[in-house]
Amino acid sequence: MNKQEISSLLEDGQIWYEVTEHEAVYNMAEVARIQLPYSEVNAKNLFARNDKSGWT
């Protein structure tokens, strides 16, 4: 799914969400240097790549 498909899915389900985009960071020390809303909570994404079929 791409960003638009995910947004549509959430909106169709009437699910509140908020998107915050920032530069890529690779560890928590780098996260501490950027300004993010809700600094009291952490959320992480993990993207895995399968070289044969692209992004999964």
Backbone as ProteinMPNN parsed JSONL, in Angstrom:
{"seq_chain_A": "MNKQEISSLLEDGQIWYEVTEHEAVYNMAEVARIQLPYSEVNAKNLFARNDKSGWT", "coords_chain_A": {"N_chain_A": [[0.841, -1.182, 0.0], [0.432, 2.26, -0.683], [1.09, 5.639, 0.554], [-1.24, 7.184, 0.1], [-3.222, 5.231, -0.191], [-3.22, 4.073, 2.341], [-3.966, 6.279, 3.909], [-6.554, 6.679, 2.867], [-7.791, 4.282, 3.649], [-7.762, 4.532, 6.465], [-9.309, 6.875, 6.734], [-11.744, 6.051, 5.575], [-12.504, 4.197, 7.475], [-13.054, 5.872, 9.489], [-11.02, 6.528, 11.274], [-9.019, 8.296, 13.422], [-5.989, 9.937, 12.696], [-2.593, 11.081, 12.59], [-0.01, 12.535, 10.768], [3.454, 12.759, 10.843], [6.23, 13.899, 9.323], [9.729, 13.437, 8.935], [13.311, 13.769, 8.774], [15.346, 10.915, 7.941], [16.205, 8.755, 10.605], [18.419, 6.786, 12.558], [18.896, 5.75, 15.047], [18.165, 6.026, 18.589], [19.538, 8.168, 19.677], [19.786, 9.916, 17.531], [17.088, 10.443, 17.124], [16.53, 11.952, 19.368], [17.574, 14.384, 18.661], [15.893, 15.567, 16.831], [12.894, 17.499, 16.385], [9.909, 16.418, 17.544], [6.361, 15.973, 17.755], [4.564, 15.068, 20.744], [6.614, 14.086, 22.485], [6.828, 12.501, 24.696], [6.139, 9.903, 24.134], [7.048, 6.991, 22.219], [7.299, 5.82, 18.911], [7.924, 3.451, 16.401], [8.946, 2.54, 13.11], [9.448, -0.216, 10.962], [10.897, -1.245, 8.07], [11.138, -3.805, 5.812], [13.086, -5.32, 3.269], [12.796, -7.352, 0.48], [14.93, -8.568, -1.757], [14.197, -9.841, -4.118], [11.508, -9.274, -4.669], [11.071, -6.61, -4.125], [9.909, -3.936, -1.996], [8.401, -4.948, 1.079]], "CA_chain_A": [[0.0, 0.0, 0.0], [1.155, 3.527, -0.646], [0.592, 6.578, 1.569], [-2.615, 7.584, -0.192], [-4.104, 4.083, 0.094], [-3.304, 3.941, 3.796], [-4.796, 7.399, 4.373], [-7.942, 6.396, 2.482], [-8.274, 3.199, 4.497], [-8.024, 5.099, 7.787], [-10.431, 7.805, 6.633], [-12.962, 5.26, 5.345], [-12.852, 3.584, 8.751], [-13.23, 6.971, 10.439], [-9.959, 6.381, 12.275], [-8.21, 9.509, 13.524], [-4.544, 9.732, 12.606], [-1.791, 12.271, 12.382], [1.236, 12.19, 10.087], [4.599, 13.619, 11.085], [7.355, 13.483, 8.493], [11.019, 13.96, 9.384], [14.47, 13.144, 8.14], [15.615, 9.55, 8.398], [17.042, 8.595, 11.787], [18.816, 5.382, 12.642], [18.988, 5.306, 16.44], [17.446, 6.901, 19.509], [20.313, 9.395, 19.857], [19.395, 10.799, 16.436], [15.703, 10.848, 17.371], [16.554, 12.995, 20.398], [18.01, 15.648, 18.066], [14.86, 16.173, 15.989], [11.746, 17.951, 17.158], [8.719, 15.659, 17.225], [5.263, 16.151, 18.712], [4.341, 13.948, 21.671], [7.946, 13.558, 22.805], [6.762, 11.564, 25.831], [5.87, 8.55, 23.643], [7.876, 6.578, 21.096], [6.746, 4.904, 17.915], [8.965, 3.115, 15.429], [8.567, 1.79, 11.915], [10.481, -1.086, 10.431], [10.612, -1.641, 6.702], [12.018, -4.894, 5.386], [13.161, -5.421, 1.816], [13.104, -8.642, -0.131], [15.56, -8.16, -3.009], [13.564, -10.459, -5.271], [10.202, -8.724, -4.999], [10.957, -5.209, -3.737], [9.508, -3.638, -0.615], [7.329, -5.748, 1.648]], "C_chain_A": [[0.887, 1.247, 0.0], [0.517, 4.462, 0.384], [-0.877, 6.939, 1.347], [-3.588, 6.456, 0.122], [-4.283, 3.892, 1.6], [-4.177, 5.053, 4.377], [-6.26, 7.146, 4.067], [-8.551, 5.317, 3.365], [-8.627, 3.722, 5.893], [-9.225, 6.031, 7.761], [-11.752, 7.067, 6.411], [-13.447, 4.601, 6.629], [-13.087, 4.599, 9.848], [-12.259, 6.848, 11.616], [-9.117, 7.648, 12.26], [-6.739, 9.139, 13.425], [-3.867, 11.06, 12.362], [-0.474, 11.823, 11.762], [2.289, 13.232, 10.441], [5.747, 13.089, 10.243], [8.617, 14.16, 8.993], [12.124, 13.247, 8.626], [14.672, 11.739, 8.691], [16.531, 9.583, 9.62], [17.288, 7.106, 11.997], [18.989, 4.864, 14.067], [18.327, 6.356, 17.33], [18.221, 8.195, 19.787], [19.968, 10.403, 18.76], [17.957, 11.283, 16.606], [15.671, 12.006, 18.365], [16.921, 14.357, 19.823], [16.949, 16.295, 17.171], [13.656, 16.535, 16.844], [10.496, 17.221, 16.67], [7.609, 15.993, 18.217], [5.162, 14.92, 19.611], [5.666, 13.291, 22.062], [7.937, 12.566, 23.965], [6.471, 10.12, 25.398], [6.763, 8.256, 22.441], [7.091, 5.664, 20.178], [7.834, 4.67, 16.878], [8.345, 2.372, 14.257], [9.748, 0.941, 11.492], [10.049, -1.503, 9.036], [11.63, -2.699, 6.3], [11.989, -4.984, 3.867], [13.542, -6.841, 1.418], [13.649, -8.319, -1.519], [14.886, -8.732, -4.248], [12.256, -9.784, -5.658], [10.042, -7.255, -4.624], [10.528, -5.054, -2.299], [8.357, -4.513, -0.18], [6.751, -5.046, 2.846]], "O_chain_A": [[1.955, 1.268, 0.612], [-0.483, 4.111, 1.011], [-1.66, 6.993, 2.295], [-4.672, 6.707, 0.649], [-5.38, 3.584, 2.066], [-5.025, 4.801, 5.234], [-7.119, 7.376, 4.918], [-9.704, 5.431, 3.781], [-9.679, 3.384, 6.434], [-10.066, 5.988, 8.659], [-12.769, 7.428, 7.004], [-14.65, 4.462, 6.849], [-13.296, 4.234, 11.005], [-12.625, 7.036, 12.776], [-8.57, 8.031, 11.226], [-6.3, 8.145, 14.002], [-4.504, 12.039, 11.975], [0.109, 10.829, 12.195], [2.044, 14.435, 10.351], [6.186, 11.954, 10.43], [8.586, 15.314, 9.423], [11.893, 12.256, 7.934], [14.212, 11.423, 9.788], [17.502, 10.338, 9.665], [16.451, 6.274, 11.648], [19.205, 3.669, 14.271], [17.975, 7.442, 16.869], [17.61, 9.216, 20.102], [19.869, 11.601, 19.023], [17.648, 12.424, 16.262], [14.875, 12.933, 18.219], [16.615, 15.383, 20.431], [17.094, 17.457, 16.793], [13.431, 15.944, 17.9], [10.077, 17.387, 15.525], [7.882, 16.266, 19.386], [5.638, 13.845, 19.247], [5.807, 12.071, 21.975], [8.926, 11.869, 24.194], [6.549, 9.209, 26.221], [7.181, 9.171, 21.731], [6.308, 4.831, 20.634], [8.575, 5.587, 16.523], [7.345, 1.668, 14.404], [10.904, 1.337, 11.647], [8.963, -2.051, 8.849], [12.837, -2.5, 6.438], [10.949, -4.741, 3.255], [14.479, -7.435, 1.952], [12.903, -7.843, -2.375], [14.999, -8.152, -5.329], [11.92, -9.723, -6.84], [8.954, -6.705, -4.795], [10.757, -5.94, -1.475], [7.446, -4.793, -0.959], [5.826, -5.56, 3.476]]}, "name": "protein", "num_of_chains": 1, "seq": "MNKQEISSLLEDGQIWYEVTEHEAVYNMAEVARIQLPYSEVNAKNLFARNDKSGWT"}
